[in-house]
């Protein structure tokens, strides 16, 4: 955790210094995510499910390189069942959901130049995550106390700007245990769209 705090501190100092001389863009966005929990949950069987996310990224950049920190609310949907041999077809409102705040800090590389109508970019960095809560379901012994409050991951993504619109695809690999009492990590694929100004 100390290493993560040091990395975030250095990134924030760099962003502050860099933003003083670089153009700043604000990029609110919404999207969908696919969360794949990799872990042994005892009597529970887990499957990846689709969730949603909303938040904002900032871009502080020059001609090619830019820094892009952000703050996002994520809701993961997890299908947790006690017996895999039973019928697991559940309505969306019967699924277990996990709510979290993510604060990614990325470095981006513009592939095409910022004055093009269509711009492509790559980005990568770290993503600290704080679990806010778990919507518990009847008969499923799973709550917020089963998860670690703070985790972090490494992520990489590909994005596209079309005029003032943006779309990006991002993959986050869990780098720390997601669960409080057992090993296991959470990998997240996210597709988001938004505007930039």
Backbone as CSV, one residue per row, in Angstrom:
resi,resn,N_x,N_y,N_z,CA_x,CA_y,CA_z,C_x,C_y,C_z
1,UNK,0.826,-1.192,0.000,0.000,0.000,0.000,0.870,1.257,0.000
2,UNK,2.039,1.229,0.686,2.928,2.391,0.700,3.460,2.687,-0.692
3,UNK,3.757,1.629,-1.454,4.233,1.826,-2.829,3.168,2.504,-3.662
4,UNK,1.922,2.064,-3.536,0.813,2.654,-4.271,0.637,4.122,-3.891
5,UNK,0.716,4.443,-2.599,0.572,5.824,-2.162,1.684,6.698,-2.723
6,UNK,2.901,6.164,-2.781,4.029,6.924,-3.335,3.823,7.193,-4.819
7,UNK,3.350,6.189,-5.558,3.114,6.355,-6.992,2.044,7.410,-7.234
8,UNK,0.949,7.342,-6.471,-0.129,8.316,-6.634,0.349,9.715,-6.289
9,UNK,1.141,9.852,-5.223,1.654,11.166,-4.828,2.539,11.767,-5.911
10,UNK,3.452,10.972,-6.461,4.324,11.447,-7.541,3.504,11.840,-8.760
11,UNK,2.497,11.028,-9.094,1.647,11.331,-10.249,0.890,12.637,-10.055
12,UNK,0.356,12.875,-8.854,-0.387,14.102,-8.593,0.508,15.336,-8.646
13,UNK,1.722,15.221,-8.130,2.675,16.341,-8.200,3.039,16.639,-9.648
14,UNK,3.272,15.562,-10.416,3.600,15.730,-11.840,2.456,16.371,-12.593
15,UNK,1.230,15.934,-12.295,0.045,16.498,-12.949,-0.075,17.982,-12.639
16,UNK,0.134,18.357,-11.373,0.013,19.760,-10.992,1.026,20.627,-11.732
17,UNK,2.262,20.140,-11.813,3.301,20.899,-12.503,3.050,20.953,-14.003
18,UNK,2.607,19.852,-14.553,2.409,19.748,-15.995,1.201,20.558,-16.457
19,UNK,0.157,20.574,-15.636,-1.078,21.242,-16.040,-0.922,22.751,-16.094
20,UNK,0.082,23.276,-15.395,0.305,24.713,-15.408,0.729,25.205,-16.782
21,UNK,1.334,24.341,-17.594,1.811,24.755,-18.905,1.158,23.984,-20.048
22,UNK,0.156,23.195,-19.785,-0.463,22.373,-20.821,-1.955,22.661,-20.902
23,UNK,-2.528,22.342,-22.034,-3.963,22.511,-22.224,-4.717,21.467,-21.406
24,UNK,-5.801,21.906,-20.789,-6.609,21.010,-19.971,-7.931,20.728,-20.666
25,UNK,-8.311,19.451,-20.711,-9.599,19.048,-21.265,-10.350,18.252,-20.203
26,UNK,-11.671,18.427,-20.185,-12.539,17.688,-19.274,-13.352,16.700,-20.103
27,UNK,-13.427,15.447,-19.626,-14.045,14.384,-20.410,-15.022,13.564,-19.549
28,UNK,-16.274,14.067,-19.338,-17.269,13.238,-18.648,-17.690,12.076,-19.534
29,UNK,-17.955,10.925,-18.913,-18.285,9.742,-19.711,-19.127,8.753,-18.916
30,UNK,-19.812,7.892,-19.637,-20.575,6.780,-19.054,-20.230,5.529,-19.847
31,UNK,-20.461,4.368,-19.247,-20.124,3.150,-19.976,-20.638,1.901,-19.316
32,UNK,-20.213,0.788,-19.872,-20.552,-0.526,-19.349,-19.261,-1.263,-19.023
33,UNK,-19.324,-2.178,-18.069,-18.135,-2.937,-17.696,-18.475,-4.409,-17.529
34,UNK,-17.477,-5.227,-17.735,-17.586,-6.671,-17.530,-16.537,-7.049,-16.491
35,UNK,-16.999,-7.454,-15.331,-16.116,-7.762,-14.208,-15.940,-9.272,-14.087
36,UNK,-14.691,-9.727,-14.084,-14.398,-11.155,-13.984,-13.667,-11.418,-12.674
37,UNK,-14.384,-11.943,-11.711,-13.802,-12.240,-10.401,-13.091,-13.578,-10.466
38,UNK,-11.808,-13.568,-10.109,-11.000,-14.782,-10.107,-10.686,-15.132,-8.658
39,UNK,-11.419,-16.074,-8.087,-11.156,-16.412,-6.703,-12.012,-17.560,-6.215
40,UNK,-11.608,-18.159,-5.107,-12.338,-19.250,-4.482,-13.225,-18.666,-3.395
41,UNK,-14.533,-18.704,-3.616,-15.482,-18.115,-2.681,-16.144,-19.157,-1.796
42,UNK,-15.464,-20.270,-1.587,-16.017,-21.311,-0.728,-17.201,-21.988,-1.381
43,UNK,-18.385,-21.869,-0.777,-19.588,-22.517,-1.304,-20.223,-21.752,-2.464
44,UNK,-19.718,-20.553,-2.742,-20.318,-19.734,-3.796,-19.585,-19.905,-5.121
45,UNK,-20.344,-19.883,-6.193,-19.779,-19.884,-7.538,-20.030,-18.516,-8.144
46,UNK,-18.976,-17.908,-8.737,-19.089,-16.562,-9.294,-18.953,-16.607,-10.802
47,UNK,-19.666,-15.703,-11.466,-19.563,-15.563,-12.914,-19.504,-14.088,-13.263
48,UNK,-18.778,-13.777,-14.340,-18.673,-12.394,-14.772,-20.016,-11.901,-15.290
49,UNK,-20.339,-10.667,-14.959,-21.587,-10.068,-15.400,-21.337,-8.616,-15.793
50,UNK,-22.286,-8.054,-16.526,-22.165,-6.684,-16.994,-22.653,-5.713,-15.927
51,UNK,-21.908,-4.609,-15.762,-22.297,-3.524,-14.871,-22.222,-2.202,-15.614
52,UNK,-22.228,-1.096,-14.875,-22.159,0.217,-15.518,-21.232,1.134,-14.736
53,UNK,-20.829,2.217,-15.364,-19.931,3.175,-14.730,-20.176,4.570,-15.279
54,UNK,-19.842,5.576,-14.468,-19.967,6.974,-14.873,-18.916,7.783,-14.129
55,UNK,-18.348,8.767,-14.809,-17.337,9.578,-14.154,-16.753,10.614,-15.084
56,UNK,-15.572,11.087,-14.722,-14.927,12.135,-15.501,-13.421,11.893,-15.528
57,UNK,-12.823,12.130,-16.692,-11.370,12.132,-16.842,-10.924,13.545,-17.168
58,UNK,-9.683,13.855,-16.820,-9.070,15.129,-17.183,-7.861,14.828,-18.056
59,UNK,-7.601,15.675,-19.011,-6.427,15.510,-19.864,-5.566,16.756,-19.769
60,UNK,-4.328,16.556,-19.363,-3.335,17.614,-19.352,-2.272,17.203,-20.345
61,UNK,-2.198,17.876,-21.490,-1.299,17.320,-22.485,-0.655,18.290,-23.433
62,UNK,0.430,17.792,-24.034,1.110,18.481,-25.101,0.707,17.898,-26.437
63,UNK,1.624,17.855,-27.372,1.306,17.388,-28.714,1.139,15.874,-28.786
64,UNK,1.918,15.152,-28.030,1.864,13.682,-28.108,1.521,13.018,-26.780
65,UNK,2.169,13.433,-25.712,1.948,12.816,-24.407,0.966,13.633,-23.588
66,UNK,0.141,12.948,-22.802,-0.753,13.655,-21.899,-0.994,12.812,-20.651
67,UNK,-1.318,13.481,-19.576,-1.694,12.827,-18.321,-3.208,12.848,-18.222
68,UNK,-3.772,11.765,-17.762,-5.228,11.686,-17.672,-5.686,10.996,-16.379
69,UNK,-5.774,11.773,-15.293,-6.369,11.232,-14.066,-7.884,11.283,-14.171
70,UNK,-8.559,10.501,-13.347,-10.010,10.492,-13.392,-10.632,10.045,-12.088
71,UNK,-11.942,10.149,-12.043,-12.709,9.702,-10.885,-14.012,9.102,-11.413
72,UNK,-14.276,7.819,-11.077,-15.404,7.105,-11.660,-16.158,6.295,-10.605
73,UNK,-17.477,6.293,-10.739,-18.334,5.430,-9.930,-18.628,4.177,-10.754
74,UNK,-18.373,3.020,-10.168,-18.615,1.745,-10.858,-19.610,0.907,-10.074
75,UNK,-20.510,0.269,-10.803,-21.416,-0.710,-10.214,-21.194,-2.026,-10.946
76,UNK,-20.645,-3.016,-10.233,-20.408,-4.339,-10.812,-21.579,-5.241,-10.478
77,UNK,-21.982,-6.038,-11.419,-23.002,-7.041,-11.161,-22.329,-8.406,-11.100
78,UNK,-22.534,-9.119,-10.006,-21.907,-10.427,-9.830,-22.980,-11.490,-9.668
79,UNK,-22.902,-12.541,-10.453,-23.825,-13.667,-10.297,-23.193,-14.643,-9.296
80,UNK,-23.742,-14.677,-8.106,-23.251,-15.552,-7.042,-24.347,-16.548,-6.703
81,UNK,-24.036,-17.826,-6.819,-25.025,-18.863,-6.528,-24.408,-19.905,-5.603
82,UNK,-25.269,-20.508,-4.784,-24.806,-21.501,-3.819,-24.563,-22.859,-4.446
83,UNK,-25.348,-23.214,-5.456,-25.250,-24.541,-6.048,-25.282,-24.398,-7.556
84,UNK,-24.177,-24.679,-8.205,-24.067,-24.494,-9.651,-25.002,-25.421,-10.413
85,UNK,-25.490,-26.485,-9.764,-26.376,-27.426,-10.448,-27.834,-26.963,-10.465
86,UNK,-28.132,-25.901,-9.729,-29.501,-25.393,-9.728,-29.685,-24.388,-10.856
87,UNK,-30.933,-24.029,-11.125,-31.254,-23.050,-12.161,-30.746,-21.685,-11.716
88,UNK,-29.813,-21.093,-12.475,-29.190,-19.823,-12.080,-29.702,-18.649,-12.901
89,UNK,-30.826,-18.807,-13.569,-31.379,-17.695,-14.330,-32.039,-16.717,-13.359
90,UNK,-31.401,-15.578,-13.177,-31.903,-14.573,-12.253,-32.229,-13.293,-13.012
91,UNK,-33.241,-12.568,-12.516,-33.499,-11.245,-13.061,-32.388,-10.301,-12.626
92,UNK,-32.221,-9.205,-13.370,-31.150,-8.251,-13.060,-31.261,-7.733,-11.625
93,UNK,-32.508,-7.492,-11.165,-32.672,-6.944,-9.821,-32.451,-7.988,-8.726
94,UNK,-32.204,-9.249,-9.102,-31.899,-10.293,-8.129,-30.398,-10.545,-8.008
95,UNK,-29.602,-9.869,-8.843,-28.158,-10.072,-8.826,-27.512,-9.307,-7.669
96,UNK,-26.377,-9.797,-7.202,-25.575,-9.078,-6.229,-24.813,-7.967,-6.954
97,UNK,-24.836,-6.754,-6.414,-24.091,-5.657,-7.031,-23.072,-5.097,-6.045
98,UNK,-21.938,-4.683,-6.586,-20.836,-4.116,-5.807,-20.603,-2.705,-6.306
99,UNK,-20.616,-1.737,-5.393,-20.409,-0.348,-5.760,-18.996,0.092,-5.351
100,UNK,-18.322,0.828,-6.241,-16.939,1.228,-5.976,-16.628,2.569,-6.627
101,UNK,-15.619,3.227,-6.082,-15.050,4.440,-6.679,-13.668,4.090,-7.206
102,UNK,-13.404,4.449,-8.455,-12.088,4.233,-9.059,-11.449,5.584,-9.361
103,UNK,-10.146,5.680,-9.141,-9.408,6.921,-9.394,-8.191,6.619,-10.268
104,UNK,-8.413,6.326,-11.561,-7.284,5.976,-12.436,-6.338,7.147,-12.664
105,UNK,-5.065,6.839,-12.772,-4.046,7.816,-13.153,-3.286,7.210,-14.326
106,UNK,-3.461,7.795,-15.512,-2.904,7.228,-16.739,-1.990,8.208,-17.462
107,UNK,-1.105,7.651,-18.253,-0.327,8.417,-19.221,-0.811,8.003,-20.597
108,UNK,-1.109,8.983,-21.438,-1.611,8.706,-22.771,-0.627,9.114,-23.851
109,UNK,-0.747,8.490,-24.996,0.091,8.805,-26.158,-0.814,8.983,-27.365
110,UNK,-0.824,10.179,-27.945,-1.665,10.476,-29.095,-1.010,9.905,-30.348
111,UNK,-1.748,9.075,-31.074,-1.203,8.405,-32.252,-1.345,9.212,-33.536
112,UNK,-2.263,10.167,-33.552,-2.584,10.831,-34.817,-2.422,12.345,-34.806
113,UNK,-2.263,12.967,-33.652,-2.162,14.420,-33.589,-3.476,15.046,-33.192
114,UNK,-3.441,16.027,-32.329,-4.649,16.562,-31.717,-5.488,17.435,-32.638
115,UNK,-4.981,17.840,-33.804,-5.739,18.722,-34.682,-6.528,17.956,-35.745
116,UNK,-6.512,16.644,-35.660,-7.272,15.826,-36.603,-8.729,15.729,-36.161
117,UNK,-9.642,15.541,-37.122,-11.036,15.309,-36.781,-11.185,13.993,-36.024
118,UNK,-10.402,12.997,-36.443,-10.398,11.688,-35.798,-9.026,11.451,-35.176
119,UNK,-8.975,11.312,-33.856,-7.729,11.068,-33.133,-7.790,9.711,-32.446
120,UNK,-6.674,8.997,-32.484,-6.542,7.735,-31.773,-5.448,7.871,-30.726
121,UNK,-5.649,7.246,-29.575,-4.631,7.329,-28.527,-4.574,6.035,-27.729
122,UNK,-3.405,5.802,-27.150,-3.185,4.705,-26.219,-2.998,5.286,-24.831
123,UNK,-3.380,4.540,-23.812,-3.147,5.007,-22.447,-2.892,3.817,-21.538
124,UNK,-2.220,4.068,-20.442,-1.948,3.024,-19.459,-1.548,3.640,-18.138
125,UNK,-1.764,2.903,-17.056,-1.406,3.414,-15.740,-1.907,2.523,-14.630
126,UNK,-2.243,3.153,-13.511,-2.714,2.428,-12.328,-4.124,2.897,-11.964
127,UNK,-4.853,2.025,-11.279,-6.212,2.364,-10.869,-6.447,1.939,-9.416
128,UNK,-6.347,2.873,-8.475,-6.779,2.572,-7.103,-8.309,2.477,-7.060
129,UNK,-8.814,1.548,-6.251,-10.257,1.340,-6.136,-10.665,1.265,-4.672
130,UNK,-11.765,1.939,-4.334,-12.315,1.862,-2.982,-13.739,1.294,-3.071
131,UNK,-13.983,0.203,-2.362,-15.309,-0.409,-2.329,-16.223,0.416,-1.419
132,UNK,-17.375,0.810,-1.948,-18.329,1.598,-1.171,-19.367,0.723,-0.482
133,UNK,-19.807,-0.335,-1.176,-20.837,-1.179,-0.581,-21.201,-2.355,-1.457
134,UNK,-21.995,-3.247,-0.900,-22.504,-4.417,-1.604,-24.002,-4.493,-1.364
135,UNK,-24.771,-4.623,-2.429,-26.212,-4.831,-2.298,-26.440,-6.317,-2.072
136,UNK,-26.735,-6.671,-0.838,-26.865,-8.082,-0.463,-28.192,-8.659,-0.934
137,UNK,-28.162,-9.942,-1.299,-29.357,-10.645,-1.756,-29.700,-11.783,-0.805
138,UNK,-30.971,-12.050,-0.675,-31.441,-13.108,0.227,-30.860,-14.458,-0.178
139,UNK,-30.331,-15.183,0.785,-29.803,-16.516,0.541,-28.369,-16.543,0.060
140,UNK,-27.758,-15.364,-0.157,-26.366,-15.302,-0.616,-25.525,-14.670,0.493
141,UNK,-24.701,-15.455,1.183,-23.903,-14.935,2.301,-22.682,-14.157,1.808
142,UNK,-22.914,-12.966,1.271,-21.836,-12.150,0.712,-22.142,-10.685,0.998
143,UNK,-21.197,-9.997,1.647,-21.403,-8.599,2.013,-20.105,-7.820,1.830
144,UNK,-20.141,-6.532,2.147,-18.963,-5.676,1.995,-17.783,-6.181,2.816
145,UNK,-18.055,-6.794,3.942,-16.973,-7.287,4.806,-16.191,-8.429,4.150
146,UNK,-16.735,-9.035,3.107,-16.027,-10.100,2.388,-15.016,-9.547,1.390
147,UNK,-15.016,-8.236,1.177,-14.120,-7.597,0.215,-13.129,-6.688,0.916
148,UNK,-11.968,-6.508,0.333,-11.017,-5.525,0.832,-11.516,-4.138,0.444
149,UNK,-11.383,-3.190,1.348,-11.873,-1.844,1.078,-11.080,-1.168,-0.027
150,UNK,-9.745,-1.335,-0.015,-8.900,-0.705,-1.019,-8.136,-1.760,-1.819
151,UNK,-8.188,-1.644,-3.136,-7.404,-2.502,-4.025,-6.826,-1.625,-5.129
152,UNK,-5.969,-2.220,-5.933,-5.467,-1.465,-7.079,-5.186,-2.390,-8.238
153,UNK,-5.171,-1.803,-9.436,-4.935,-2.577,-10.637,-4.064,-1.812,-11.618
154,UNK,-3.586,-2.518,-12.628,-2.839,-1.913,-13.736,-3.737,-1.972,-14.959
155,UNK,-3.813,-0.879,-15.702,-4.731,-0.860,-16.828,-4.079,-0.340,-18.104
156,UNK,-4.661,-0.727,-19.230,-4.226,-0.260,-20.541,-5.468,-0.081,-21.387
157,UNK,-5.429,0.905,-22.290,-6.618,1.160,-23.082,-6.313,1.784,-24.427
158,UNK,-7.324,1.785,-25.275,-7.273,2.402,-26.596,-8.475,3.320,-26.704
159,UNK,-8.244,4.565,-27.150,-9.328,5.522,-27.231,-9.410,6.193,-28.586
160,UNK,-10.566,6.796,-28.833,-10.796,7.504,-30.088,-11.557,8.784,-29.796
161,UNK,-11.084,9.893,-30.375,-11.806,11.164,-30.343,-12.359,11.419,-31.731
162,UNK,-13.632,11.753,-31.798,-14.254,12.147,-33.055,-14.926,13.488,-32.796
163,UNK,-14.244,14.568,-33.257,-14.680,15.924,-32.936,-14.723,16.066,-31.407
164,UNK,-15.889,16.338,-30.811,-15.974,16.508,-29.366,-16.410,15.214,-28.648
165,UNK,-16.633,14.126,-29.395,-17.049,12.855,-28.808,-15.842,11.968,-28.528
166,UNK,-15.939,11.116,-27.522,-14.861,10.179,-27.198,-15.433,8.792,-26.942
167,UNK,-14.643,7.793,-27.293,-14.958,6.393,-26.968,-13.653,5.738,-26.554
168,UNK,-13.658,4.976,-25.472,-12.441,4.247,-25.124,-12.752,2.871,-24.552
169,UNK,-11.838,1.963,-24.832,-11.905,0.583,-24.356,-10.724,0.372,-23.429
170,UNK,-10.993,-0.085,-22.206,-9.951,-0.181,-21.192,-10.005,-1.545,-20.512
171,UNK,-8.829,-2.122,-20.259,-8.764,-3.393,-19.537,-7.908,-3.223,-18.290
172,UNK,-8.482,-3.526,-17.143,-7.783,-3.412,-15.860,-7.500,-4.801,-15.302
173,UNK,-6.252,-5.047,-14.966,-5.835,-6.309,-14.354,-5.667,-6.082,-12.864
174,UNK,-6.389,-6.837,-12.056,-6.257,-6.704,-10.608,-4.866,-7.085,-10.141
175,UNK,-4.241,-6.206,-9.372,-2.880,-6.443,-8.882,-2.831,-6.733,-7.381
176,UNK,-3.970,-6.707,-6.735,-4.033,-7.038,-5.309,-5.276,-7.881,-5.064
177,UNK,-5.292,-8.586,-3.936,-6.426,-9.448,-3.618,-7.697,-8.632,-3.454
178,UNK,-8.770,-9.108,-4.045,-10.059,-8.431,-4.019,-10.860,-8.788,-2.767
179,UNK,-10.596,-9.981,-2.228,-11.375,-10.496,-1.107,-10.625,-10.336,0.208
180,UNK,-11.389,-10.207,1.291,-10.794,-10.000,2.609,-10.201,-11.278,3.182
181,UNK,-10.834,-12.424,2.905,-10.438,-13.654,3.591,-9.956,-14.761,2.671
182,UNK,-9.784,-14.462,1.396,-9.285,-15.467,0.469,-8.573,-14.773,-0.683
183,UNK,-7.750,-15.524,-1.399,-7.064,-14.942,-2.539,-8.009,-14.841,-3.729
184,UNK,-7.736,-13.916,-4.581,-8.568,-13.709,-5.763,-8.504,-12.273,-6.220
185,UNK,-8.556,-12.066,-7.511,-8.445,-10.719,-8.076,-9.614,-10.442,-9.009
186,UNK,-9.827,-9.161,-9.258,-10.933,-8.747,-10.120,-10.366,-8.053,-11.353
187,UNK,-10.646,-8.598,-12.535,-10.233,-7.983,-13.791,-11.468,-7.359,-14.437
188,UNK,-11.299,-6.158,-14.995,-12.452,-5.401,-15.482,-12.204,-4.888,-16.903
189,UNK,-13.128,-5.194,-17.799,-13.121,-4.651,-19.155,-14.206,-3.582,-19.220
190,UNK,-13.833,-2.371,-19.664,-14.762,-1.251,-19.679,-14.826,-0.606,-21.049
191,UNK,-16.035,-0.326,-21.507,-16.249,0.437,-22.739,-17.044,1.678,-22.352
192,UNK,-16.452,2.859,-22.617,-17.077,4.116,-22.210,-17.173,5.085,-23.370
193,UNK,-18.151,5.975,-23.306,-18.321,7.024,-24.300,-18.657,8.323,-23.578
194,UNK,-18.230,9.437,-24.174,-18.500,10.711,-23.543,-18.212,11.872,-24.468
195,UNK,-18.076,13.040,-23.857,-17.750,14.251,-24.597,-16.515,14.886,-23.982
196,UNK,-15.826,15.713,-24.746,-14.664,16.420,-24.192,-14.781,17.894,-24.525
197,UNK,-14.405,18.703,-23.566,-14.428,20.141,-23.800,-13.364,20.819,-22.943
